[in-house]
Amino acid sequence: MQQSDIDIRDALFDRIYDLGEQDRDVIILTDDMDAFSLRRFRQDFPNQYVNIGVAEQNMINVAAGLATCGKKVFAYGIASYVTMRCFEQIKVNLCSMNLPVTIIGVGPGFSFEFDGPTHHGTTDISLMRTLPEMAIYNPSDSALASACVDLAYESDGPTYLRLDKGKFPAMTGDENDFSKGFRVLRPLRDLNIISSGYMTMQALTVAAALDERGVDVGIVDLYRLKPIDESFISSVLGQSKGLVAIEENSIIGGVGTILAELLADSHLHARLKRIGVQDKQFLKYGSREWLQGINGLDVPSIINVVSKMAAEIPS
């Protein structure tokens, strides 16, 4: 892995800038949120940018109206707000009409750290998965964030794109075809870790540490959480004896739940261990690392869980 020189948010908005330059129907709405590259879009394309203010439900309503007029809308706000606060508007005004609006939820998981429980984005995957028309992307590095913009732009329906903050390591895998929604970052083995977004960095760190213990695991970055490509079932789940899902989302309804559903529906028999945010509200304040630690999402805790499972998987 090499550290990317660009914040994952800027990579995403740089790509939207390119699309907005080519297509004047590309519109960005925001609920008073900011990003460095977003300022460039606002300055150069003022007729394609609207700051709705702290009124997320209204932002979704405006996005729906613009989409019915042929616009390709990107609505940008805090993940916990643009999903939970706006759920009815998303369901009725976007999904019911299957409108091409991309909701960008910044700050998934515990990335807002000390801003506390109102800002923790740990139930957004669970919530947005219940909407039949909604596609969900969770990019793990800057290149993938840019690619997900293209996928959302080309879609005819609503998309939810989870967007973290900061500079992420650039990852390489079998990503020639981004449309399949996953990439293999380490060759598949009997035991494979399935991760998404920020936690893919954790997964790669865990795998490197396990190498030193003689434990070899595969890593798959599942960046499209809905819909799941059929090839993921056959080429990943069908080839695995054991699976570990790690996610900075509620243990209910996220990546682990997706895998459990796929295994059950496909009559596959791989063992599954889910590692995610506990089913409780965290009415506490602290760093992302501390919040991960109390949920068993820190690297040492994950290493212990995966090592134990590796010892139990028959060779």
N, C-alpha and C positions, 0 to 999 in steps of 0.2 A: 504494500500500500504506500502511496505517496500522498502527502498532504496537499489538498487543493488550495490554490491561491485565492479562491473566490468564495465568499459566503454563499451558502446554498440558496438563500433568498435572492441574492443578486443574480445568480445563475438563472433562476427561474424568471425573474423580471427582465433580465437581458433578453431572454428568448421571447417573452411576450412583447418586448419592445420591437424586436425584429418582425414579428407577426403584425404588430400594429402599424409599422411603417409600410408593410406590403398591403395590408387590408384595413381600410379605414372603418370597417364595421367592428373591429376589435375594440372593446370598451373595458376599462378597469373601474370598478366601484370599490370604495374602501370605507370602513367605519372609523376613520381618523387614525388608521395605522400607517406606518411608514417603513421604508427600506431605502437604501442608498440608490439602487437602480430604479426604484419606483419614482423617485424625484425626477430622474431624467425623462421618464415617460410623461410625467405630469407637465414638465416644462416644454417638451417638444410637441406633445399632442394634447393640448389643453381641451380640445373638443371631444376627446376620447377618454376623458378622466373625470370622475365625479367623486368628491369626498362627501358621503352622505352624513358624516358625523356619527356620534355614538347612538346609532339607531339601526341595529342589525336587522330587525324584522322588516323595517322599511327598505333596507338595502336589498333584501331578497325580493320584495314586492317590485321594486324598481327594476331589478335584474330581469324578472319575469316579463315585465312590460317591454323592456328593450329587446329581449329575445324574440318576443312575438312580432317585433318589427324587423327581424332579420339580423340583429346584432349578435356577435359572439362575445359573451360577457364573462369576465373574470371578477368575482366578488371576493374581496380579501379582508379577513378579520381574524381575531383570536379564536383558536379552535373550539374552545369550550363554549364561546358565545355564539359563533355562527352555526353551531349544530344544535345545542340544547335550547338556547333562547329562540331559535328560528325554526324549530322542527316542524311546526304546523305549516308555516309559510313554505318551507321546502317541500313538504309532502303535497300540499294542495296546489301551490302556485307553480312549482317547478316540475315535480315528478308526475303529477297527474296529467300534465300536458307534454311531458317528455321533452322539456326545453333544453337547448344546448348552453347551459350555464355552468361554469366551473367555479365551485366554492373552494377558495384557498384558505385552509385553517392553519394559521401559524401558531406554533407553540404546543405541539402534541406532547403527551406524556408529562414529565415533570420539568420540561425545559424552561418554564417561567419561574421555577425554583421558589424564591422568597416572596413571590406575589401571592402564594398561598392557594387554598382550596378552590377559590372562585376561578382561578386560572389553570388549574391542573386539567390537562386534556387526556383523561384516562378512560373515558366512556364513549368517546366520539365514534370509534370503529364499531362498537357494539350497537350504537344508535343508528348510524347511517346504513349499516348492513340490513336493517329491517325494511328499507325502502326498495321496492322491486326494481325500479328504473335506474338506481344510482350505481355508478362505477366508482371505485375507491382506489386511489393510488397513494403510496407511502414511500417516496424516494429516499435512498440511503446515501447519495452523494450528489455533487453538483451536476455532473453529466447526466445522471438519471433524472434529476429534477427538470432539466431542460427537455429531455426526451418525453417526460410525462406531460409537459405543456403541449407538445405536438400531438400526443395521443388525445388529450382533452380537446384541443382545437378541432381535430378531425372528427370528433364524436358528434352524433346527432342528438344525444341525450345529456342529462345532468351528470356531473362529475364532482366528486369530493377529493381534494388533493391535500394531504397532510404535509405541512412544511415546517421543518425544524429550523434552528437558528445556528449560525456559526460556520466555520470552515471544517469540512469533513474530509477524511482521507479518500482519495480517488481509488476506486475499486475496479478490478477487471475480472471478467468472467466470460461466459458464452453469450454475450449480449448483442449478437448480430441482429437478432430479431426482438426488438423491445415489445412487440405486440403480444408476445406470449405471456408477459406479466411476471416472469421470474428469471433468475440467472443463477447458475451454479458457480460459486466463487471458489470452492474447493471440491475436488472430485468426490463423487458420492461413494459412501462406504456402507457397511451394515448399519451403522448408527450415524444419523444426520441431524444437524441443527437447522431448523427453519426459523428465520428471523425476518425483520422488516424495519425499515427506517433506521433510526438512531441505534437500535439494538443490534444491527448487523455489524457495527464496529465492535461491540462487545463480543459478538459471536466469533469474529476473527481473532480477537485477543485471546479468548478462551481456547480456541483451536490451537493457537501457537503454543500456549502453555501446556496443553494436553500432549502435544508432540513430544515435549521433554519428558513426559511420563510414559511415553510409548503408546499413547492412546490416539488413534487416527480417526477423525470424524470428518464428514462432509459438511459443507456449508451451502445453504440455498437462501438467496435473498428473494423473498416473495414481495415484490413491490406493487403488484396489483392484487388487492385483497378481495375485489369483486369486479367482474366475474372471474372465476378461476378457470384457467385453460385446461382442457382435457389432457393435454400432454403432461401437465404437472402431476396428475393422478397416476398416469402410466409410467412416466420416466423417473419420477421421484418417489412418490408414495409406494408404488408397486415394486420398487427396487430396494426398499428399506426394511430392515428387521426392527429397527428402533428409531424413534423420532423425538426430538426435544424442541418444543416451541418456546422461544423467549420473546417477550414483548413488553413494552412499557405502556400497556393498556390493561384494562380490567381483565382478570382471568376469565370473566364471563363475556362471551360474545366476540372475542378477538381472534388472533391467529390460532391459538390453541383450540378454540371452539371450531374454527373453520376446518382444521385438520381432523378433529374428532368426527365432524359431520361427514367429511369426505371418506374417511376410513370406514365409517359405518355404512354409508350409502353404496360404497364400492365393494363391500364385503372383503376388505383387506384386513390383515391381522398383525400389522406392525404395532409394536408397543409404543405408547405415547406418554410423554411427560410434559406437562404444561408449567411454564414458569412465567408469571405475570404479576400485575398489581393485585393485591389482596382484595377480596370483596368487602370493602369497607371504605368509609370516607376518612381521608387523612386531614384532620383539622389542625395541622401543624405546619410550621414553616422551617425550611432548611434548604441546603444545597441539593442539587440534582443527585449527586453521589450519595448523600445521606439518605434521601428519600428512596433511592434505589436499594441501598443497603438494608433498610428495614423491610423491604419487600423481597429480599433474596435475589435481586437483579444485579448485584455487584459481581465483578469477575470472580473473586474467590468462591462465592456461594454457588455460582453457576458451574464452576469447575468441579466442585464437590458433587453436585447433582449429576453432571454428565459422566464423571468418573465412575460413580456408583452404578449408573445405568449401563455403562460400557461393560462393566464386570458381569452384569446379569444377562447380556445379550449373547445367545449361543453363537459360536463361530461356525 
